[in-house]
Amino acid sequence: MNKIRTGDQVIVLTGRDKGKRGTVAQRVDADRLIVDGVNVAKKHVKPNPMKGTTGGVVDKAMPIHQSNVAIFNAETGKADRVGIKVQEDGKKVRVFKSTGAEIKI
């Protein structure tokens, strides 16, 4: 079970964008995520008349390792760790380690 999923609010812990918050747009692979507004790079694109694209400098969201982000707890206003709790019916749910509250997307 992934502790950080698509749609979660996360905060960056290390690197150039430390302290920025964003929403997880997608998971690239098992370890890397793309977060909106975080780790944005400039990409120089050539024009392609066959596809109808114009050239220029485009902002592109690059993947960031999941160890460099933490889930954002709106109750405390800080980053938090994620735990897994098994309910009585055998269903696994994600919870905040600090408060024990269930994480809802």
N, CA, C and O atoms as a GROMACS GRO file, in nm:
protein
  420
    1MET      N    1   0.085  -0.118   0.000
    1MET     CA    2   0.000   0.000   0.000
    1MET      C    3   0.089   0.124   0.000
    1MET      O    4   0.176   0.140   0.086
    2ASN      N    5   0.067   0.212  -0.098
    2ASN     CA    6   0.144   0.336  -0.106
    2ASN      C    7   0.097   0.433   0.001
    2ASN      O    8  -0.022   0.454   0.020
    3LYS      N    9   0.193   0.491   0.071
    3LYS     CA   10   0.157   0.587   0.176
    3LYS      C   11   0.122   0.723   0.118
    3LYS      O   12   0.047   0.798   0.179
    4ILE      N   13   0.176   0.755   0.001
    4ILE     CA   14   0.141   0.880  -0.068
    4ILE      C   15   0.077   0.843  -0.200
    4ILE      O   16   0.134   0.768  -0.279
    5ARG      N   17  -0.042   0.897  -0.224
    5ARG     CA   18  -0.119   0.861  -0.342
    5ARG      C   19  -0.152   0.984  -0.425
    5ARG      O   20  -0.132   1.098  -0.381
    6THR      N   21  -0.202   0.961  -0.544
    6THR     CA   22  -0.245   1.068  -0.632
    6THR      C   23  -0.360   1.146  -0.566
    6THR      O   24  -0.455   1.087  -0.515
    7GLY      N   25  -0.349   1.278  -0.567
    7GLY     CA   26  -0.452   1.363  -0.508
    7GLY      C   27  -0.421   1.409  -0.367
    7GLY      O   28  -0.492   1.493  -0.313
    8ASP      N   29  -0.316   1.355  -0.305
    8ASP     CA   30  -0.278   1.396  -0.169
    8ASP      C   31  -0.211   1.533  -0.170
    8ASP      O   32  -0.139   1.567  -0.264
    9GLN      N   33  -0.234   1.611  -0.065
    9GLN     CA   34  -0.163   1.737  -0.045
    9GLN      C   35  -0.030   1.703   0.023
    9GLN      O   36  -0.029   1.641   0.129
   10VAL      N   37   0.082   1.743  -0.038
   10VAL     CA   38   0.213   1.715   0.019
   10VAL      C   39   0.293   1.843   0.034
   10VAL      O   40   0.262   1.945  -0.029
   11ILE      N   41   0.396   1.836   0.118
   11ILE     CA   42   0.488   1.948   0.139
   11ILE      C   43   0.629   1.896   0.116
   11ILE      O   44   0.662   1.785   0.158
   12VAL      N   45   0.712   1.976   0.048
   12VAL     CA   46   0.848   1.934   0.014
   12VAL      C   47   0.938   1.955   0.135
   12VAL      O   48   0.938   2.061   0.196
   13LEU      N   49   1.017   1.851   0.169
   13LEU     CA   50   1.103   1.854   0.286
   13LEU      C   51   1.245   1.900   0.254
   13LEU      O   52   1.307   1.968   0.336
   14THR      N   53   1.298   1.864   0.138
   14THR     CA   54   1.436   1.896   0.104
   14THR      C   55   1.446   1.943  -0.040
   14THR      O   56   1.355   1.922  -0.120
   15GLY      N   57   1.557   2.007  -0.070
   15GLY     CA   58   1.586   2.048  -0.207
   15GLY      C   59   1.554   2.192  -0.236
   15GLY      O   60   1.528   2.271  -0.145
   16ARG      N   61   1.556   2.225  -0.363
   16ARG     CA   62   1.538   2.362  -0.410
   16ARG      C   63   1.400   2.418  -0.375
   16ARG      O   64   1.386   2.538  -0.351
   17ASP      N   65   1.300   2.332  -0.372
   17ASP     CA   66   1.162   2.376  -0.347
   17ASP      C   67   1.117   2.348  -0.204
   17ASP      O   68   0.998   2.330  -0.179
   18LYS      N   69   1.209   2.344  -0.110
   18LYS     CA   70   1.176   2.313   0.029
   18LYS      C   71   1.070   2.409   0.083
   18LYS      O   72   1.081   2.530   0.069
   19GLY      N   73   0.966   2.351   0.146
   19GLY     CA   74   0.860   2.430   0.205
   19GLY      C   75   0.739   2.451   0.115
   19GLY      O   76   0.634   2.493   0.162
   20LYS      N   77   0.752   2.421  -0.014
   20LYS     CA   78   0.640   2.439  -0.107
   20LYS      C   79   0.538   2.327  -0.087
   20LYS      O   80   0.572   2.214  -0.054
   21ARG      N   81   0.411   2.364  -0.109
   21ARG     CA   82   0.302   2.266  -0.101
   21ARG      C   83   0.241   2.246  -0.238
   21ARG      O   84   0.240   2.337  -0.320
   22GLY      N   85   0.192   2.126  -0.261
   22GLY     CA   86   0.127   2.096  -0.387
   22GLY      C   87   0.049   1.967  -0.379
   22GLY      O   88   0.054   1.896  -0.278
   23THR      N   89  -0.022   1.937  -0.486
   23THR     CA   90  -0.102   1.816  -0.495
   23THR      C   91  -0.030   1.716  -0.585
   23THR      O   92   0.024   1.754  -0.688
   24VAL      N   93  -0.031   1.590  -0.547
   24VAL     CA   94   0.032   1.486  -0.627
   24VAL      C   95  -0.052   1.465  -0.752
   24VAL      O   96  -0.169   1.426  -0.744
   25ALA      N   97   0.008   1.490  -0.870
   25ALA     CA   98  -0.062   1.476  -0.997
   25ALA      C   99  -0.060   1.332  -1.044
   25ALA      O  100  -0.162   1.279  -1.090
   26GLN      N  101   0.056   1.267  -1.033
   26GLN     CA  102   0.066   1.127  -1.074
   26GLN      C  103   0.189   1.062  -1.013
   26GLN      O  104   0.280   1.130  -0.967
   27ARG      N  105   0.190   0.929  -1.015
   27ARG     CA  106   0.306   0.851  -0.973
   27ARG      C  107   0.375   0.804  -1.100
   27ARG      O  108   0.313   0.737  -1.184
   28VAL      N  109   0.503   0.838  -1.115
   28VAL     CA  110   0.579   0.799  -1.234
   28VAL      C  111   0.616   0.652  -1.224
   28VAL      O  112   0.597   0.577  -1.320
   29ASP      N  113   0.669   0.612  -1.109
   29ASP     CA  114   0.699   0.472  -1.082
   29ASP      C  115   0.682   0.448  -0.933
   29ASP      O  116   0.612   0.524  -0.866
   30ALA      N  117   0.743   0.344  -0.881
   30ALA     CA  118   0.722   0.309  -0.740
   30ALA      C  119   0.779   0.414  -0.645
   30ALA      O  120   0.731   0.428  -0.533
   31ASP      N  121   0.882   0.488  -0.688
   31ASP     CA  122   0.951   0.582  -0.598
   31ASP      C  123   0.930   0.729  -0.630
   31ASP      O  124   0.950   0.813  -0.543
   32ARG      N  125   0.890   0.763  -0.751
   32ARG     CA  126   0.886   0.903  -0.793
   32ARG      C  127   0.745   0.951  -0.820
   32ARG      O  128   0.659   0.876  -0.868
   33LEU      N  129   0.722   1.080  -0.788
   33LEU     CA  130   0.591   1.142  -0.807
   33LEU      C  131   0.606   1.272  -0.882
   33LEU      O  132   0.713   1.332  -0.884
   34ILE      N  133   0.498   1.316  -0.945
   34ILE     CA  134   0.493   1.449  -1.004
   34ILE      C  135   0.396   1.530  -0.920
   34ILE      O  136   0.279   1.494  -0.904
   35VAL      N  137   0.447   1.642  -0.864
   35VAL     CA  138   0.367   1.729  -0.778
   35VAL      C  139   0.347   1.861  -0.850
   35VAL      O  140   0.441   1.918  -0.906
   36ASP      N  141   0.222   1.911  -0.851
   36ASP     CA  142   0.189   2.036  -0.919
   36ASP      C  143   0.265   2.153  -0.856
   36ASP      O  144   0.259   2.173  -0.735
   37GLY      N  145   0.337   2.230  -0.940
   37GLY     CA  146   0.406   2.350  -0.895
   37GLY      C  147   0.538   2.325  -0.824
   37GLY      O  148   0.599   2.419  -0.773
   38VAL      N  149   0.585   2.201  -0.821
   38VAL     CA  150   0.710   2.168  -0.753
   38VAL      C  151   0.805   2.103  -0.854
   38VAL      O  152   0.763   2.024  -0.938
   39ASN      N  153   0.934   2.137  -0.845
   39ASN     CA  154   1.039   2.081  -0.931
   39ASN      C  155   1.008   2.107  -1.078
   39ASN      O  156   1.010   2.016  -1.161
   40VAL      N  157   0.978   2.234  -1.109
   40VAL     CA  158   0.945   2.273  -1.245
   40VAL      C  159   1.073   2.315  -1.317
   40VAL      O  160   1.151   2.395  -1.265
   41ALA      N  161   1.093   2.260  -1.437
   41ALA     CA  162   1.212   2.291  -1.517
   41ALA      C  163   1.169   2.359  -1.646
   41ALA      O  164   1.056   2.342  -1.692
   42LYS      N  165   1.260   2.436  -1.704
   42LYS     CA  166   1.236   2.500  -1.833
   42LYS      C  167   1.284   2.406  -1.942
   42LYS      O  168   1.397   2.356  -1.937
   43LYS      N  169   1.198   2.381  -2.041
   43LYS     CA  170   1.234   2.294  -2.152
   43LYS      C  171   1.222   2.373  -2.281
   43LYS      O  172   1.119   2.437  -2.306
   44HIS      N  173   1.327   2.369  -2.362
   44HIS     CA  174   1.326   2.439  -2.491
   44HIS      C  175   1.270   2.344  -2.596
   44HIS      O  176   1.324   2.236  -2.619
   45VAL      N  177   1.160   2.387  -2.660
   45VAL     CA  178   1.089   2.301  -2.754
   45VAL      C  179   1.099   2.359  -2.894
   45VAL      O  180   1.079   2.478  -2.916
   46LYS      N  181   1.131   2.272  -2.989
   46LYS     CA  182   1.135   2.313  -3.129
   46LYS      C  183   0.993   2.317  -3.184
   46LYS      O  184   0.908   2.239  -3.142
   47PRO      N  185   0.967   2.408  -3.279
   47PRO     CA  186   0.834   2.408  -3.340
   47PRO      C  187   0.817   2.285  -3.429
   47PRO      O  188   0.912   2.240  -3.494
   48ASN      N  189   0.695   2.232  -3.431
   48ASN     CA  190   0.664   2.118  -3.515
   48ASN      C  191   0.536   2.148  -3.592
   48ASN      O  192   0.426   2.134  -3.539
   49PRO      N  193   0.550   2.190  -3.719
   49PRO     CA  194   0.430   2.226  -3.795
   49PRO      C  195   0.338   2.107  -3.825
   49PRO      O  196   0.219   2.126  -3.849
   50MET      N  197   0.393   1.987  -3.823
   50MET     CA  198   0.310   1.868  -3.849
   50MET      C  199   0.212   1.845  -3.734
   50MET      O  200   0.098   1.805  -3.757
   51LYS      N  201   0.255   1.871  -3.612
   51LYS     CA  202   0.167   1.855  -3.496
   51LYS      C  203   0.096   1.984  -3.460
   51LYS      O  204   0.003   1.983  -3.379
   52GLY      N  205   0.138   2.096  -3.519
   52GLY     CA  206   0.075   2.224  -3.491
   52GLY      C  207   0.124   2.288  -3.363
   52GLY      O  208   0.054   2.372  -3.305
   53THR      N  209   0.244   2.251  -3.316
   53THR     CA  210   0.298   2.310  -3.193
   53THR      C  211   0.396   2.420  -3.227
   53THR      O  212   0.472   2.411  -3.324
   54THR      N  213   0.392   2.525  -3.146
   54THR     CA  214   0.486   2.635  -3.164
   54THR      C  215   0.607   2.610  -3.074
   54THR      O  216   0.598   2.541  -2.972
   55GLY      N  217   0.718   2.666  -3.114
   55GLY     CA  218   0.840   2.649  -3.036
   55GLY      C  219   0.847   2.750  -2.923
   55GLY      O  220   0.764   2.841  -2.914
   56GLY      N  221   0.946   2.733  -2.837
   56GLY     CA  222   0.968   2.826  -2.728
   56GLY      C  223   1.011   2.755  -2.601
   56GLY      O  224   1.046   2.637  -2.603
   57VAL      N  225   1.007   2.828  -2.492
   57VAL     CA  226   1.046   2.774  -2.363
   57VAL      C  227   0.919   2.736  -2.286
   57VAL      O  228   0.830   2.819  -2.267
   58VAL      N  229   0.912   2.611  -2.244
   58VAL     CA  230   0.793   2.558  -2.178
   58VAL      C  231   0.830   2.512  -2.038
   58VAL      O  232   0.937   2.455  -2.017
   59ASP      N  233   0.741   2.536  -1.941
   59ASP     CA  234   0.761   2.485  -1.806
   59ASP      C  235   0.714   2.340  -1.801
   59ASP      O  236   0.605   2.307  -1.846
   60LYS      N  237   0.800   2.254  -1.747
   60LYS     CA  238   0.768   2.111  -1.741
   60LYS      C  239   0.788   2.063  -1.597
   60LYS      O  240   0.892   2.088  -1.538
   61ALA      N  241   0.688   1.993  -1.542
   61ALA     CA  242   0.698   1.938  -1.408
   61ALA      C  243   0.781   1.811  -1.412
   61ALA      O  244   0.750   1.718  -1.486
   62MET      N  245   0.888   1.807  -1.332
   62MET     CA  246   0.977   1.692  -1.328
   62MET      C  247   0.945   1.609  -1.204
   62MET      O  248   0.895   1.662  -1.104
   63PRO      N  249   0.975   1.478  -1.208
   63PRO     CA  250   0.946   1.393  -1.092
   63PRO      C  251   1.034   1.426  -0.973
   63PRO      O  252   1.146   1.476  -0.987
   64ILE      N  253   0.981   1.398  -0.854
   64ILE     CA  254   1.053   1.417  -0.728
   64ILE      C  255   1.041   1.287  -0.650
   64ILE      O  256   0.937   1.221  -0.655
   65HIS      N  257   1.146   1.251  -0.578
   65HIS     CA  258   1.145   1.125  -0.502
   65HIS      C  259   1.049   1.137  -0.384
   65HIS      O  260   1.041   1.243  -0.321
   66GLN      N  261   0.977   1.030  -0.355
   66GLN     CA  262   0.875   1.034  -0.250
   66GLN      C  263   0.935   1.052  -0.111
   66GLN      O  264   0.864   1.092  -0.019
   67SER      N  265   1.063   1.023  -0.093
   67SER     CA  266   1.126   1.044   0.037
   67SER      C  267   1.148   1.192   0.066
   67SER      O  268   1.172   1.230   0.180
   68ASN      N  269   1.141   1.276  -0.037
   68ASN     CA  270   1.163   1.419  -0.021
   68ASN      C  271   1.034   1.497   0.004
   68ASN      O  272   1.038   1.620   0.016
   69VAL      N  273   0.922   1.428   0.013
   69VAL     CA  274   0.794   1.493   0.042
   69VAL      C  275   0.727   1.423   0.159
   69VAL      O  276   0.754   1.306   0.187
   70ALA      N  277   0.640   1.496   0.228
   70ALA     CA  278   0.560   1.439   0.336
   70ALA      C  279   0.418   1.487   0.318
   70ALA      O  280   0.394   1.595   0.264
   71ILE      N  281   0.324   1.407   0.364
   71ILE     CA  282   0.183   1.443   0.351
   71ILE      C  283   0.153   1.562   0.443
   71ILE      O  284   0.208   1.571   0.553
   72PHE      N  285   0.066   1.652   0.398
   72PHE     CA  286   0.034   1.773   0.473
   72PHE      C  287  -0.090   1.747   0.558
   72PHE      O  288  -0.194   1.706   0.507
   73ASN      N  289  -0.078   1.773   0.688
   73ASN     CA  290  -0.190   1.756   0.782
   73ASN      C  291  -0.256   1.892   0.800
   73ASN      O  292  -0.194   1.983   0.856
   74ALA      N  293  -0.379   1.908   0.754
   74ALA     CA  294  -0.449   2.037   0.760
   74ALA      C  295  -0.485   2.075   0.903
   74ALA      O  296  -0.495   2.194   0.934
   75GLU      N  297  -0.505   1.977   0.992
   75GLU     CA  298  -0.539   2.006   1.132
   75GLU      C  299  -0.425   2.077   1.204
   75GLU      O  300  -0.447   2.176   1.274
   76THR      N  301  -0.303   2.026   1.186
   76THR     CA  302  -0.188   2.084   1.254
   76THR      C  303  -0.119   2.190   1.170
   76THR      O  304  -0.047   2.275   1.224
   77GLY      N  305  -0.139   2.188   1.039
   77GLY     CA  306  -0.073   2.283   0.950
   77GLY      C  307   0.072   2.249   0.924
   77GLY      O  308   0.149   2.335   0.881
   78LYS      N  309   0.111   2.124   0.949
   78LYS     CA  310   0.249   2.081   0.932
   78LYS      C  311   0.255   1.952   0.851
   78LYS      O  312   0.153   1.890   0.821
   79ALA      N  313   0.378   1.913   0.817
   79ALA     CA  314   0.400   1.784   0.752
   79ALA      C  315   0.382   1.674   0.854
   79ALA      O  316   0.406   1.694   0.973
   80ASP      N  317   0.340   1.558   0.808
   80ASP     CA  318   0.315   1.447   0.898
   80ASP      C  319   0.356   1.316   0.833
   80ASP      O  320   0.368   1.307   0.710
   81ARG      N  321   0.378   1.215   0.917
   81ARG     CA  322   0.408   1.082   0.867
   81ARG      C  323   0.277   1.003   0.854
   81ARG      O  324   0.176   1.036   0.915
   82VAL      N  325   0.283   0.899   0.772
   82VAL     CA  326   0.164   0.819   0.744
   82VAL      C  327   0.182   0.681   0.804
   82VAL      O  328   0.287   0.618   0.790
   83GLY      N  329   0.077   0.633   0.873
   83GLY     CA  330   0.076   0.498   0.926
   83GLY      C  331  -0.038   0.420   0.865
   83GLY      O  332  -0.131   0.478   0.808
   84ILE      N  333  -0.032   0.289   0.875
   84ILE     CA  334  -0.137   0.201   0.825
   84ILE      C  335  -0.206   0.137   0.945
   84ILE      O  336  -0.140   0.081   1.033
   85LYS      N  337  -0.338   0.146   0.946
   85LYS     CA  338  -0.415   0.087   1.055
   85LYS      C  339  -0.513  -0.013   0.996
   85LYS      O  340  -0.579   0.014   0.896
   86VAL      N  341  -0.522  -0.131   1.059
   86VAL     CA  342  -0.615  -0.233   1.012
   86VAL      C  343  -0.742  -0.223   1.094
   86VAL      O  344  -0.739  -0.230   1.217
   87GLN      N  345  -0.855  -0.208   1.024
   87GLN     CA  346  -0.984  -0.198   1.094
   87GLN      C  347  -1.034  -0.337   1.129
   87GLN      O  348  -0.974  -0.438   1.092
   88GLU      N  349  -1.147  -0.342   1.201
   88GLU     CA  350  -1.203  -0.469   1.247
   88GLU      C  351  -1.240  -0.561   1.131
   88GLU      O  352  -1.226  -0.683   1.141
   89ASP      N  353  -1.288  -0.501   1.021
   89ASP     CA  354  -1.330  -0.583   0.907
   89ASP      C  355  -1.213  -0.625   0.818
   89ASP      O  356  -1.235  -0.685   0.712
   90GLY      N  357  -1.090  -0.595   0.859
   90GLY     CA  358  -0.971  -0.634   0.783
   90GLY      C  359  -0.928  -0.534   0.678
   90GLY      O  360  -0.832  -0.558   0.605
   91LYS      N  361  -0.998  -0.421   0.670
   91LYS     CA  362  -0.967  -0.317   0.573
   91LYS      C  363  -0.853  -0.230   0.625
   91LYS      O  364  -0.852  -0.192   0.742
   92LYS      N  365  -0.756  -0.199   0.537
   92LYS     CA  366  -0.644  -0.113   0.575
   92LYS      C  367  -0.675   0.032   0.541
   92LYS      O  368  -0.725   0.061   0.432
   93VAL      N  369  -0.646   0.122   0.634
   93VAL     CA  370  -0.665   0.265   0.610
   93VAL      C  371  -0.538   0.340   0.648
   93VAL      O  372  -0.462   0.296   0.734
   94ARG      N  373  -0.517   0.454   0.581
   94ARG     CA  374  -0.401   0.538   0.614
   94ARG      C  375  -0.441   0.635   0.724
   94ARG      O  376  -0.550   0.691   0.722
   95VAL      N  377  -0.351   0.656   0.821
   95VAL     CA  378  -0.376   0.748   0.931
   95VAL      C  379  -0.254   0.838   0.951
   95VAL      O  380  -0.142   0.801   0.916
   96PHE      N  381  -0.278   0.958   1.007
   96PHE     CA  382  -0.168   1.046   1.045
   96PHE      C  383  -0.105   0.992   1.172
   96PHE      O  384  -0.176   0.953   1.265
   97LYS      N  385   0.029   0.988   1.177
   97LYS     CA  386   0.099   0.936   1.295
   97LYS      C  387   0.080   1.026   1.416
   97LYS      O  388   0.072   0.976   1.529
   98SER      N  389   0.072   1.158   1.396
   98SER     CA  390   0.066   1.249   1.511
   98SER      C  391  -0.071   1.250   1.578
   98SER      O  392  -0.080   1.253   1.701
   99THR      N  393  -0.177   1.247   1.498
   99THR     CA  394  -0.312   1.256   1.555
   99THR      C  395  -0.388   1.126   1.554
   99THR      O  396  -0.481   1.108   1.633
  100GLY      N  397  -0.352   1.035   1.467
  100GLY     CA  398  -0.424   0.910   1.455
  100GLY      C  399  -0.550   0.919   1.371
  100GLY      O  400  -0.624   0.822   1.358
  101ALA      N  401  -0.576   1.037   1.314
  101ALA     CA  402  -0.695   1.057   1.232
  101ALA      C  403  -0.677   0.992   1.095
  101ALA      O  404  -0.566   0.986   1.042
  102GLU      N  405  -0.787   0.943   1.040
  102GLU     CA  406  -0.783   0.879   0.909
  102GLU      C  407  -0.761   0.984   0.800
  102GLU      O  408  -0.813   1.095   0.808
  103ILE      N  409  -0.683   0.947   0.700
  103ILE     CA  410  -0.654   1.038   0.588
  103ILE      C  411  -0.763   1.020   0.484
  103ILE      O  412  -0.787   0.909   0.436
  104LYS      N  413  -0.828   1.130   0.448
  104LYS     CA  414  -0.930   1.129   0.345
  104LYS      C  415  -0.884   1.219   0.232
  104LYS      O  416  -0.832   1.328   0.255
  105ILE      N  417  -0.904   1.174   0.111
  105ILE     CA  418  -0.860   1.253  -0.005
  105ILE      C  419  -0.963   1.360  -0.036
  105ILE      O  420  -0.945   1.437  -0.130
   0.00000   0.00000   0.00000
